[in-house]
């Protein structure tokens, strides 16, 4: 699977094998990733961050390629405080 297939798909990766298959598309790019967190909202043991990221790497033919993304991530504080 290539990164274009991941982003052009509405499929859901399920289980360890499904996640590995999806993430392999990124790993195969030999990537460098830059992430900027724009905002974090905290409420109790939960936080939500808004981010923007850029992955630079190469496609299967060795040509330069980039993936841009805007994300929202939800985080939960664990019992040990992390």
C-alpha positions in Angstrom: 0.0 0.0 0.0 1.3 3.5 -0.9 0.6 6.7 1.0 -1.8 7.9 -1.8 -3.9 4.8 -1.2 -4.0 5.5 2.5 -5.2 9.1 2.0 -7.6 8.4 -0.9 -9.3 5.6 1.0 -12.2 5.5 3.4 -11.2 2.2 4.9 -10.5 1.7 8.6 -7.3 0.0 9.8 -8.4 -2.6 12.3 -6.2 -4.6 14.6 -2.4 -4.8 14.7 -2.0 -6.2 11.2 -4.3 -3.5 9.7 -2.4 -0.7 11.5 1.0 -2.2 10.4 -0.2 -2.3 6.8 -1.3 1.3 6.9 1.8 2.6 8.7 4.2 0.7 6.4 3.1 3.1 3.6 4.6 5.9 5.6 7.7 4.0 6.8 8.5 3.0 3.2 8.9 6.7 2.4 12.0 6.9 4.6 10.3 9.9 6.0 11.2 13.1 7.9 8.2 14.5 9.8 7.7 18.1 11.0 4.8 18.7 13.4 3.5 22.1 14.7 1.0 22.1 17.5 -1.2 25.1 17.1 -3.5 24.8 20.1 -4.1 22.6 23.1 -7.3 22.5 25.1 -7.3 20.8 28.5 -10.3 19.6 30.4 -9.8 17.3 33.4 -7.8 14.3 32.4 -8.3 14.9 28.7 -6.6 17.3 26.2 -7.2 18.0 22.5 -4.5 19.4 20.3 -4.8 20.9 16.9 -1.7 20.3 14.7 -0.3 20.6 11.3 2.3 18.2 9.9 4.4 17.6 6.9 6.1 14.4 5.9 8.8 14.5 3.3 10.2 11.3 1.8 10.4 9.4 -1.4 8.0 7.3 -3.4 8.7 3.7 -4.6 10.7 5.1 -7.5 12.9 7.2 -5.3 11.2 10.5 -6.3 10.7 13.2 -3.6 7.1 13.3 -2.3 5.3 15.1 0.5 2.2 14.5 2.6 0.5 17.5 4.4 -2.1 17.0 7.1 -4.1 19.0 9.6 -5.0 17.0 12.7 -6.9 16.9 15.9 -5.7 14.5 18.5 -7.3 13.5 21.8 -5.1 12.6 24.7 -5.9 11.1 28.1 -3.9 11.4 31.3 -3.0 8.0 32.7 -3.1 7.1 36.4 0.7 7.6 36.7 0.3 11.2 35.5 1.7 10.7 32.0 
